[in-house]
Amino acid sequence: MNFEAGIRFIVFLVIFGVSNYLMMLRRYENDIKKKNLQQEKISRLYPKGSFIF
């Protein structure tokens, strides 16, 4: 493997890694939003101050 091919491979790995990171970050943020929305819906079912055994 020559030097130029090595550099191209490293650049490819960096670009692939960054794009993968951004996709996973977007998915994580969407999951957090869904979780918060679910918690808000559940909290509306049980008024504040009520306690269920």
PDBQT receptor file of N, H, CA, C and O in Angstrom, charges set to zero:
ATOM      1  N   MET A   1       0.858  -1.177   0.000  1.00  0.00    +0.000 N 
ATOM      2  CA  MET A   1       0.000   0.000   0.000  1.00  0.00    +0.000 C 
ATOM      3  C   MET A   1       0.900   1.235   0.000  1.00  0.00    +0.000 C 
ATOM      4  O   MET A   1       1.764   1.385   0.863  1.00  0.00    +0.000 OA
ATOM      5  N   ASN A   2       0.693   2.088  -0.947  1.00  0.00    +0.000 N 
ATOM      6  H   ASN A   2      -0.009   1.966  -1.648  1.00  0.00    +0.000 HD
ATOM      7  CA  ASN A   2       1.525   3.290  -1.000  1.00  0.00    +0.000 C 
ATOM      8  C   ASN A   2       0.979   4.376  -0.082  1.00  0.00    +0.000 C 
ATOM      9  O   ASN A   2      -0.088   4.235   0.515  1.00  0.00    +0.000 OA
ATOM     10  N   PHE A   3       1.729   5.444   0.011  1.00  0.00    +0.000 N 
ATOM     11  H   PHE A   3       2.596   5.558  -0.474  1.00  0.00    +0.000 HD
ATOM     12  CA  PHE A   3       1.409   6.520   0.959  1.00  0.00    +0.000 C 
ATOM     13  C   PHE A   3       0.089   7.200   0.620  1.00  0.00    +0.000 C 
ATOM     14  O   PHE A   3      -0.713   7.479   1.511  1.00  0.00    +0.000 OA
ATOM     15  N   GLU A   4      -0.142   7.469  -0.667  1.00  0.00    +0.000 N 
ATOM     16  H   GLU A   4       0.510   7.242  -1.391  1.00  0.00    +0.000 HD
ATOM     17  CA  GLU A   4      -1.368   8.161  -1.067  1.00  0.00    +0.000 C 
ATOM     18  C   GLU A   4      -2.605   7.321  -0.759  1.00  0.00    +0.000 C 
ATOM     19  O   GLU A   4      -3.615   7.852  -0.297  1.00  0.00    +0.000 OA
ATOM     20  N   ALA A   5      -2.535   6.039  -1.007  1.00  0.00    +0.000 N 
ATOM     21  H   ALA A   5      -1.714   5.608  -1.382  1.00  0.00    +0.000 HD
ATOM     22  CA  ALA A   5      -3.667   5.158  -0.711  1.00  0.00    +0.000 C 
ATOM     23  C   ALA A   5      -3.913   5.106   0.797  1.00  0.00    +0.000 C 
ATOM     24  O   ALA A   5      -5.065   5.055   1.228  1.00  0.00    +0.000 OA
ATOM     25  N   GLY A   6      -2.870   5.116   1.591  1.00  0.00    +0.000 N 
ATOM     26  H   GLY A   6      -1.934   5.157   1.241  1.00  0.00    +0.000 HD
ATOM     27  CA  GLY A   6      -3.012   5.125   3.043  1.00  0.00    +0.000 C 
ATOM     28  C   GLY A   6      -3.708   6.380   3.533  1.00  0.00    +0.000 C 
ATOM     29  O   GLY A   6      -4.582   6.320   4.397  1.00  0.00    +0.000 OA
ATOM     30  N   ILE A   7      -3.317   7.513   2.979  1.00  0.00    +0.000 N 
ATOM     31  H   ILE A   7      -2.606   7.562   2.278  1.00  0.00    +0.000 HD
ATOM     32  CA  ILE A   7      -3.941   8.785   3.363  1.00  0.00    +0.000 C 
ATOM     33  C   ILE A   7      -5.417   8.780   2.971  1.00  0.00    +0.000 C 
ATOM     34  O   ILE A   7      -6.266   9.206   3.754  1.00  0.00    +0.000 OA
ATOM     35  N   ARG A   8      -5.732   8.297   1.750  1.00  0.00    +0.000 N 
ATOM     36  H   ARG A   8      -5.042   7.951   1.114  1.00  0.00    +0.000 HD
ATOM     37  CA  ARG A   8      -7.137   8.241   1.322  1.00  0.00    +0.000 C 
ATOM     38  C   ARG A   8      -7.953   7.342   2.238  1.00  0.00    +0.000 C 
ATOM     39  O   ARG A   8      -9.096   7.660   2.569  1.00  0.00    +0.000 OA
ATOM     40  N   PHE A   9      -7.371   6.220   2.646  1.00  0.00    +0.000 N 
ATOM     41  H   PHE A   9      -6.443   5.962   2.377  1.00  0.00    +0.000 HD
ATOM     42  CA  PHE A   9      -8.063   5.301   3.540  1.00  0.00    +0.000 C 
ATOM     43  C   PHE A   9      -8.342   5.952   4.888  1.00  0.00    +0.000 C 
ATOM     44  O   PHE A   9      -9.437   5.806   5.433  1.00  0.00    +0.000 OA
ATOM     45  N   ILE A  10      -7.374   6.661   5.424  1.00  0.00    +0.000 N 
ATOM     46  H   ILE A  10      -6.485   6.781   4.982  1.00  0.00    +0.000 HD
ATOM     47  CA  ILE A  10      -7.558   7.352   6.707  1.00  0.00    +0.000 C 
ATOM     48  C   ILE A  10      -8.632   8.424   6.585  1.00  0.00    +0.000 C 
ATOM     49  O   ILE A  10      -9.467   8.563   7.479  1.00  0.00    +0.000 OA
ATOM     50  N   VAL A  11      -8.625   9.186   5.488  1.00  0.00    +0.000 N 
ATOM     51  H   VAL A  11      -7.947   9.073   4.762  1.00  0.00    +0.000 HD
ATOM     52  CA  VAL A  11      -9.646  10.220   5.267  1.00  0.00    +0.000 C 
ATOM     53  C   VAL A  11     -11.019   9.573   5.156  1.00  0.00    +0.000 C 
ATOM     54  O   VAL A  11     -11.995  10.087   5.704  1.00  0.00    +0.000 OA
ATOM     55  N   PHE A  12     -11.101   8.442   4.445  1.00  0.00    +0.000 N 
ATOM     56  H   PHE A  12     -10.309   8.025   4.000  1.00  0.00    +0.000 HD
ATOM     57  CA  PHE A  12     -12.369   7.728   4.334  1.00  0.00    +0.000 C 
ATOM     58  C   PHE A  12     -12.872   7.294   5.711  1.00  0.00    +0.000 C 
ATOM     59  O   PHE A  12     -14.052   7.456   6.020  1.00  0.00    +0.000 OA
ATOM     60  N   LEU A  13     -11.986   6.747   6.533  1.00  0.00    +0.000 N 
ATOM     61  H   LEU A  13     -11.027   6.615   6.282  1.00  0.00    +0.000 HD
ATOM     62  CA  LEU A  13     -12.384   6.313   7.871  1.00  0.00    +0.000 C 
ATOM     63  C   LEU A  13     -12.869   7.478   8.719  1.00  0.00    +0.000 C 
ATOM     64  O   LEU A  13     -13.837   7.341   9.466  1.00  0.00    +0.000 OA
ATOM     65  N   VAL A  14     -12.210   8.616   8.611  1.00  0.00    +0.000 N 
ATOM     66  H   VAL A  14     -11.423   8.728   8.004  1.00  0.00    +0.000 HD
ATOM     67  CA  VAL A  14     -12.616   9.794   9.383  1.00  0.00    +0.000 C 
ATOM     68  C   VAL A  14     -13.985  10.282   8.928  1.00  0.00    +0.000 C 
ATOM     69  O   VAL A  14     -14.846  10.575   9.758  1.00  0.00    +0.000 OA
ATOM     70  N   ILE A  15     -14.192  10.373   7.619  1.00  0.00    +0.000 N 
ATOM     71  H   ILE A  15     -13.492  10.136   6.945  1.00  0.00    +0.000 HD
ATOM     72  CA  ILE A  15     -15.486  10.836   7.108  1.00  0.00    +0.000 C 
ATOM     73  C   ILE A  15     -16.589   9.859   7.496  1.00  0.00    +0.000 C 
ATOM     74  O   ILE A  15     -17.672  10.274   7.908  1.00  0.00    +0.000 OA
ATOM     75  N   PHE A  16     -16.317   8.565   7.366  1.00  0.00    +0.000 N 
ATOM     76  H   PHE A  16     -15.437   8.228   7.031  1.00  0.00    +0.000 HD
ATOM     77  CA  PHE A  16     -17.306   7.553   7.738  1.00  0.00    +0.000 C 
ATOM     78  C   PHE A  16     -17.616   7.629   9.229  1.00  0.00    +0.000 C 
ATOM     79  O   PHE A  16     -18.777   7.526   9.623  1.00  0.00    +0.000 OA
ATOM     80  N   GLY A  17     -16.600   7.807  10.056  1.00  0.00    +0.000 N 
ATOM     81  H   GLY A  17     -15.657   7.891   9.735  1.00  0.00    +0.000 HD
ATOM     82  CA  GLY A  17     -16.804   7.896  11.497  1.00  0.00    +0.000 C 
ATOM     83  C   GLY A  17     -17.603   9.120  11.895  1.00  0.00    +0.000 C 
ATOM     84  O   GLY A  17     -18.483   9.031  12.752  1.00  0.00    +0.000 OA
ATOM     85  N   VAL A  18     -17.319  10.242  11.298  1.00  0.00    +0.000 N 
ATOM     86  H   VAL A  18     -16.605  10.314  10.602  1.00  0.00    +0.000 HD
ATOM     87  CA  VAL A  18     -18.043  11.473  11.621  1.00  0.00    +0.000 C 
ATOM     88  C   VAL A  18     -19.498  11.363  11.203  1.00  0.00    +0.000 C 
ATOM     89  O   VAL A  18     -20.393  11.764  11.948  1.00  0.00    +0.000 OA
ATOM     90  N   SER A  19     -19.743  10.816  10.005  1.00  0.00    +0.000 N 
ATOM     91  H   SER A  19     -19.016  10.489   9.400  1.00  0.00    +0.000 HD
ATOM     92  CA  SER A  19     -21.143  10.677   9.565  1.00  0.00    +0.000 C 
ATOM     93  C   SER A  19     -21.894   9.696  10.459  1.00  0.00    +0.000 C 
ATOM     94  O   SER A  19     -23.060   9.924  10.781  1.00  0.00    +0.000 OA
ATOM     95  N   ASN A  20     -21.249   8.616  10.859  1.00  0.00    +0.000 N 
ATOM     96  H   ASN A  20     -20.301   8.430  10.598  1.00  0.00    +0.000 HD
ATOM     97  CA  ASN A  20     -21.883   7.649  11.755  1.00  0.00    +0.000 C 
ATOM     98  C   ASN A  20     -22.176   8.298  13.106  1.00  0.00    +0.000 C 
ATOM     99  O   ASN A  20     -23.245   8.081  13.675  1.00  0.00    +0.000 OA
ATOM    100  N   TYR A  21     -21.249   9.083  13.617  1.00  0.00    +0.000 N 
ATOM    101  H   TYR A  21     -20.380   9.259  13.154  1.00  0.00    +0.000 HD
ATOM    102  CA  TYR A  21     -21.448   9.771  14.896  1.00  0.00    +0.000 C 
ATOM    103  C   TYR A  21     -22.633  10.727  14.826  1.00  0.00    +0.000 C 
ATOM    104  O   TYR A  21     -23.445  10.779  15.751  1.00  0.00    +0.000 OA
ATOM    105  N   LEU A  22     -22.736  11.478  13.740  1.00  0.00    +0.000 N 
ATOM    106  H   LEU A  22     -22.077  11.435  12.990  1.00  0.00    +0.000 HD
ATOM    107  CA  LEU A  22     -23.836  12.436  13.602  1.00  0.00    +0.000 C 
ATOM    108  C   LEU A  22     -25.187  11.729  13.506  1.00  0.00    +0.000 C 
ATOM    109  O   LEU A  22     -26.176  12.203  14.065  1.00  0.00    +0.000 OA
ATOM    110  N   MET A  23     -25.232  10.593  12.798  1.00  0.00    +0.000 N 
ATOM    111  H   MET A  23     -24.429  10.208  12.344  1.00  0.00    +0.000 HD
ATOM    112  CA  MET A  23     -26.494   9.847  12.710  1.00  0.00    +0.000 C 
ATOM    113  C   MET A  23     -26.886   9.298  14.073  1.00  0.00    +0.000 C 
ATOM    114  O   MET A  23     -28.059   9.359  14.442  1.00  0.00    +0.000 OA
ATOM    115  N   MET A  24     -25.937   8.766  14.825  1.00  0.00    +0.000 N 
ATOM    116  H   MET A  24     -24.984   8.717  14.525  1.00  0.00    +0.000 HD
ATOM    117  CA  MET A  24     -26.235   8.222  16.142  1.00  0.00    +0.000 C 
ATOM    118  C   MET A  24     -26.635   9.332  17.107  1.00  0.00    +0.000 C 
ATOM    119  O   MET A  24     -27.500   9.121  17.956  1.00  0.00    +0.000 OA
ATOM    120  N   LEU A  25     -26.025  10.509  16.994  1.00  0.00    +0.000 N 
ATOM    121  H   LEU A  25     -25.322  10.681  16.304  1.00  0.00    +0.000 HD
ATOM    122  CA  LEU A  25     -26.380  11.642  17.840  1.00  0.00    +0.000 C 
ATOM    123  C   LEU A  25     -27.805  12.092  17.567  1.00  0.00    +0.000 C 
ATOM    124  O   LEU A  25     -28.556  12.382  18.498  1.00  0.00    +0.000 OA
ATOM    125  N   ARG A  26     -28.180  12.152  16.295  1.00  0.00    +0.000 N 
ATOM    126  H   ARG A  26     -27.569  11.917  15.539  1.00  0.00    +0.000 HD
ATOM    127  CA  ARG A  26     -29.551  12.535  15.933  1.00  0.00    +0.000 C 
ATOM    128  C   ARG A  26     -30.548  11.516  16.481  1.00  0.00    +0.000 C 
ATOM    129  O   ARG A  26     -31.598  11.895  17.000  1.00  0.00    +0.000 OA
ATOM    130  N   ARG A  27     -30.230  10.235  16.368  1.00  0.00    +0.000 N 
ATOM    131  H   ARG A  27     -29.377   9.927  15.946  1.00  0.00    +0.000 HD
ATOM    132  CA  ARG A  27     -31.118   9.204  16.890  1.00  0.00    +0.000 C 
ATOM    133  C   ARG A  27     -31.228   9.295  18.410  1.00  0.00    +0.000 C 
ATOM    134  O   ARG A  27     -32.315   9.142  18.966  1.00  0.00    +0.000 OA
ATOM    135  N   TYR A  28     -30.112   9.544  19.076  1.00  0.00    +0.000 N 
ATOM    136  H   TYR A  28     -29.229   9.669  18.624  1.00  0.00    +0.000 HD
ATOM    137  CA  TYR A  28     -30.125   9.675  20.536  1.00  0.00    +0.000 C 
ATOM    138  C   TYR A  28     -30.993  10.848  20.969  1.00  0.00    +0.000 C 
ATOM    139  O   TYR A  28     -31.768  10.729  21.919  1.00  0.00    +0.000 OA
ATOM    140  N   GLU A  29     -30.871  11.981  20.280  1.00  0.00    +0.000 N 
ATOM    141  H   GLU A  29     -30.241  12.078  19.509  1.00  0.00    +0.000 HD
ATOM    142  CA  GLU A  29     -31.678  13.151  20.622  1.00  0.00    +0.000 C 
ATOM    143  C   GLU A  29     -33.163  12.869  20.407  1.00  0.00    +0.000 C 
ATOM    144  O   GLU A  29     -33.992  13.290  21.214  1.00  0.00    +0.000 OA
ATOM    145  N   ASN A  30     -33.509  12.163  19.332  1.00  0.00    +0.000 N 
ATOM    146  H   ASN A  30     -32.835  11.821  18.677  1.00  0.00    +0.000 HD
ATOM    147  CA  ASN A  30     -34.912  11.817  19.091  1.00  0.00    +0.000 C 
ATOM    148  C   ASN A  30     -35.436  10.880  20.171  1.00  0.00    +0.000 C 
ATOM    149  O   ASN A  30     -36.577  11.020  20.612  1.00  0.00    +0.000 OA
ATOM    150  N   ASP A  31     -34.609   9.919  20.604  1.00  0.00    +0.000 N 
ATOM    151  H   ASP A  31     -33.683   9.805  20.246  1.00  0.00    +0.000 HD
ATOM    152  CA  ASP A  31     -35.034   9.000  21.664  1.00  0.00    +0.000 C 
ATOM    153  C   ASP A  31     -35.257   9.741  22.971  1.00  0.00    +0.000 C 
ATOM    154  O   ASP A  31     -36.196   9.433  23.705  1.00  0.00    +0.000 OA
ATOM    155  N   ILE A  32     -34.406  10.715  23.271  1.00  0.00    +0.000 N 
ATOM    156  H   ILE A  32     -33.644  10.966  22.675  1.00  0.00    +0.000 HD
ATOM    157  CA  ILE A  32     -34.562  11.501  24.502  1.00  0.00    +0.000 C 
ATOM    158  C   ILE A  32     -35.859  12.312  24.438  1.00  0.00    +0.000 C 
ATOM    159  O   ILE A  32     -36.578  12.404  25.432  1.00  0.00    +0.000 OA
ATOM    160  N   LYS A  33     -36.163  12.898  23.279  1.00  0.00    +0.000 N 
ATOM    161  H   LYS A  33     -35.578  12.823  22.471  1.00  0.00    +0.000 HD
ATOM    162  CA  LYS A  33     -37.407  13.662  23.139  1.00  0.00    +0.000 C 
ATOM    163  C   LYS A  33     -38.619  12.764  23.339  1.00  0.00    +0.000 C 
ATOM    164  O   LYS A  33     -39.577  13.153  24.007  1.00  0.00    +0.000 OA
ATOM    165  N   LYS A  34     -38.584  11.556  22.762  1.00  0.00    +0.000 N 
ATOM    166  H   LYS A  34     -37.805  11.240  22.219  1.00  0.00    +0.000 HD
ATOM    167  CA  LYS A  34     -39.700  10.628  22.919  1.00  0.00    +0.000 C 
ATOM    168  C   LYS A  34     -39.857  10.223  24.378  1.00  0.00    +0.000 C 
ATOM    169  O   LYS A  34     -40.978  10.116  24.875  1.00  0.00    +0.000 OA
ATOM    170  N   LYS A  35     -38.744   9.997  25.066  1.00  0.00    +0.000 N 
ATOM    171  H   LYS A  35     -37.833  10.084  24.663  1.00  0.00    +0.000 HD
ATOM    172  CA  LYS A  35     -38.804   9.594  26.465  1.00  0.00    +0.000 C 
ATOM    173  C   LYS A  35     -39.402  10.712  27.319  1.00  0.00    +0.000 C 
ATOM    174  O   LYS A  35     -40.233  10.450  28.188  1.00  0.00    +0.000 OA
ATOM    175  N   ASN A  36     -38.986  11.952  27.077  1.00  0.00    +0.000 N 
ATOM    176  H   ASN A  36     -38.310  12.165  26.371  1.00  0.00    +0.000 HD
ATOM    177  CA  ASN A  36     -39.532  13.079  27.834  1.00  0.00    +0.000 C 
ATOM    178  C   ASN A  36     -41.021  13.259  27.557  1.00  0.00    +0.000 C 
ATOM    179  O   ASN A  36     -41.788  13.551  28.474  1.00  0.00    +0.000 OA
ATOM    180  N   LEU A  37     -41.434  13.088  26.307  1.00  0.00    +0.000 N 
ATOM    181  H   LEU A  37     -40.811  12.851  25.562  1.00  0.00    +0.000 HD
ATOM    182  CA  LEU A  37     -42.844  13.209  25.952  1.00  0.00    +0.000 C 
ATOM    183  C   LEU A  37     -43.655  12.117  26.643  1.00  0.00    +0.000 C 
ATOM    184  O   LEU A  37     -44.758  12.376  27.125  1.00  0.00    +0.000 OA
ATOM    185  N   GLN A  38     -43.121  10.907  26.696  1.00  0.00    +0.000 N 
ATOM    186  H   GLN A  38     -42.225  10.697  26.304  1.00  0.00    +0.000 HD
ATOM    187  CA  GLN A  38     -43.806   9.810  27.363  1.00  0.00    +0.000 C 
ATOM    188  C   GLN A  38     -43.945  10.087  28.859  1.00  0.00    +0.000 C 
ATOM    189  O   GLN A  38     -44.995   9.818  29.443  1.00  0.00    +0.000 OA
ATOM    190  N   GLN A  39     -42.898  10.619  29.480  1.00  0.00    +0.000 N 
ATOM    191  H   GLN A  39     -42.045  10.837  29.006  1.00  0.00    +0.000 HD
ATOM    192  CA  GLN A  39     -42.962  10.947  30.905  1.00  0.00    +0.000 C 
ATOM    193  C   GLN A  39     -43.993  12.038  31.173  1.00  0.00    +0.000 C 
ATOM    194  O   GLN A  39     -44.705  11.987  32.176  1.00  0.00    +0.000 OA
ATOM    195  N   GLU A  40     -44.077  13.017  30.288  1.00  0.00    +0.000 N 
ATOM    196  H   GLU A  40     -43.499  13.058  29.473  1.00  0.00    +0.000 HD
ATOM    197  CA  GLU A  40     -45.077  14.075  30.463  1.00  0.00    +0.000 C 
ATOM    198  C   GLU A  40     -46.496  13.519  30.359  1.00  0.00    +0.000 C 
ATOM    199  O   GLU A  40     -47.375  13.916  31.124  1.00  0.00    +0.000 OA
ATOM    200  N   LYS A  41     -46.721  12.607  29.420  1.00  0.00    +0.000 N 
ATOM    201  H   LYS A  41     -46.006  12.285  28.799  1.00  0.00    +0.000 HD
ATOM    202  CA  LYS A  41     -48.051  12.011  29.279  1.00  0.00    +0.000 C 
ATOM    203  C   LYS A  41     -48.415  11.197  30.507  1.00  0.00    +0.000 C 
ATOM    204  O   LYS A  41     -49.554  11.250  30.972  1.00  0.00    +0.000 OA
ATOM    205  N   ILE A  42     -47.456  10.443  31.040  1.00  0.00    +0.000 N 
ATOM    206  H   ILE A  42     -46.531  10.401  30.662  1.00  0.00    +0.000 HD
ATOM    207  CA  ILE A  42     -47.719   9.643  32.240  1.00  0.00    +0.000 C 
ATOM    208  C   ILE A  42     -47.964  10.552  33.437  1.00  0.00    +0.000 C 
ATOM    209  O   ILE A  42     -48.832  10.262  34.260  1.00  0.00    +0.000 OA
ATOM    210  N   SER A  43     -47.215  11.648  33.549  1.00  0.00    +0.000 N 
ATOM    211  H   SER A  43     -46.510  11.884  32.881  1.00  0.00    +0.000 HD
ATOM    212  CA  SER A  43     -47.381  12.536  34.700  1.00  0.00    +0.000 C 
ATOM    213  C   SER A  43     -48.748  13.222  34.693  1.00  0.00    +0.000 C 
ATOM    214  O   SER A  43     -49.253  13.592  35.753  1.00  0.00    +0.000 OA
ATOM    215  N   ARG A  44     -49.353  13.396  33.520  1.00  0.00    +0.000 N 
ATOM    216  H   ARG A  44     -48.944  13.095  32.659  1.00  0.00    +0.000 HD
ATOM    217  CA  ARG A  44     -50.694  13.977  33.463  1.00  0.00    +0.000 C 
ATOM    218  C   ARG A  44     -51.748  13.021  34.016  1.00  0.00    +0.000 C 
ATOM    219  O   ARG A  44     -52.789  13.458  34.505  1.00  0.00    +0.000 OA
ATOM    220  N   LEU A  45     -51.480  11.719  33.938  1.00  0.00    +0.000 N 
ATOM    221  H   LEU A  45     -50.634  11.364  33.541  1.00  0.00    +0.000 HD
ATOM    222  CA  LEU A  45     -52.447  10.735  34.431  1.00  0.00    +0.000 C 
ATOM    223  C   LEU A  45     -52.527  10.749  35.953  1.00  0.00    +0.000 C 
ATOM    224  O   LEU A  45     -53.588  10.501  36.525  1.00  0.00    +0.000 OA
ATOM    225  N   TYR A  46     -51.400  11.039  36.608  1.00  0.00    +0.000 N 
ATOM    226  H   TYR A  46     -50.538  11.240  36.142  1.00  0.00    +0.000 HD
ATOM    227  CA  TYR A  46     -51.337  11.028  38.057  1.00  0.00    +0.000 C 
ATOM    228  C   TYR A  46     -51.082  12.439  38.560  1.00  0.00    +0.000 C 
ATOM    229  O   TYR A  46     -49.959  12.927  38.434  1.00  0.00    +0.000 OA
ATOM    230  N   PRO A  47     -52.073  13.112  39.125  1.00  0.00    +0.000 N 
ATOM    231  CA  PRO A  47     -51.890  14.485  39.572  1.00  0.00    +0.000 C 
ATOM    232  C   PRO A  47     -50.829  14.592  40.669  1.00  0.00    +0.000 C 
ATOM    233  O   PRO A  47     -50.555  13.630  41.387  1.00  0.00    +0.000 OA
ATOM    234  N   LYS A  48     -50.251  15.763  40.777  1.00  0.00    +0.000 N 
ATOM    235  H   LYS A  48     -50.474  16.544  40.194  1.00  0.00    +0.000 HD
ATOM    236  CA  LYS A  48     -49.205  15.991  41.767  1.00  0.00    +0.000 C 
ATOM    237  C   LYS A  48     -49.791  15.867  43.186  1.00  0.00    +0.000 C 
ATOM    238  O   LYS A  48     -50.876  16.376  43.469  1.00  0.00    +0.000 OA
ATOM    239  N   GLY A  49     -49.061  15.192  44.054  1.00  0.00    +0.000 N 
ATOM    240  H   GLY A  49     -48.179  14.779  43.824  1.00  0.00    +0.000 HD
ATOM    241  CA  GLY A  49     -49.503  15.014  45.413  1.00  0.00    +0.000 C 
ATOM    242  C   GLY A  49     -50.235  13.710  45.640  1.00  0.00    +0.000 C 
ATOM    243  O   GLY A  49     -50.467  13.332  46.788  1.00  0.00    +0.000 OA
ATOM    244  N   SER A  50     -50.606  13.013  44.582  1.00  0.00    +0.000 N 
ATOM    245  H   SER A  50     -50.418  13.320  43.650  1.00  0.00    +0.000 HD
ATOM    246  CA  SER A  50     -51.285  11.728  44.780  1.00  0.00    +0.000 C 
ATOM    247  C   SER A  50     -50.228  10.643  44.923  1.00  0.00    +0.000 C 
ATOM    248  O   SER A  50     -49.151  10.732  44.335  1.00  0.00    +0.000 OA
ATOM    249  N   PHE A  51     -50.540   9.631  45.699  1.00  0.00    +0.000 N 
ATOM    250  H   PHE A  51     -51.416   9.558  46.177  1.00  0.00    +0.000 HD
ATOM    251  CA  PHE A  51     -49.597   8.535  45.926  1.00  0.00    +0.000 C 
ATOM    252  C   PHE A  51     -50.321   7.224  45.716  1.00  0.00    +0.000 C 
ATOM    253  O   PHE A  51     -51.387   6.995  46.288  1.00  0.00    +0.000 OA
ATOM    254  N   ILE A  52     -49.743   6.362  44.896  1.00  0.00    +0.000 N 
ATOM    255  H   ILE A  52     -48.877   6.548  44.431  1.00  0.00    +0.000 HD
ATOM    256  CA  ILE A  52     -50.354   5.078  44.575  1.00  0.00    +0.000 C 
ATOM    257  C   ILE A  52     -49.457   3.991  45.139  1.00  0.00    +0.000 C 
ATOM    258  O   ILE A  52     -48.250   3.980  44.899  1.00  0.00    +0.000 OA
ATOM    259  N   PHE A  53     -50.070   3.059  45.906  1.00  0.00    +0.000 N 
ATOM    260  H   PHE A  53     -51.051   3.068  46.101  1.00  0.00    +0.000 HD
ATOM    261  CA  PHE A  53     -49.290   1.962  46.493  1.00  0.00    +0.000 C 
ATOM    262  C   PHE A  53     -48.952   0.923  45.466  1.00  0.00    +0.000 C 
ATOM    263  O   PHE A  53     -48.299  -0.071  45.784  1.00  0.00    +0.000 OA
TER     264      PHE A  53
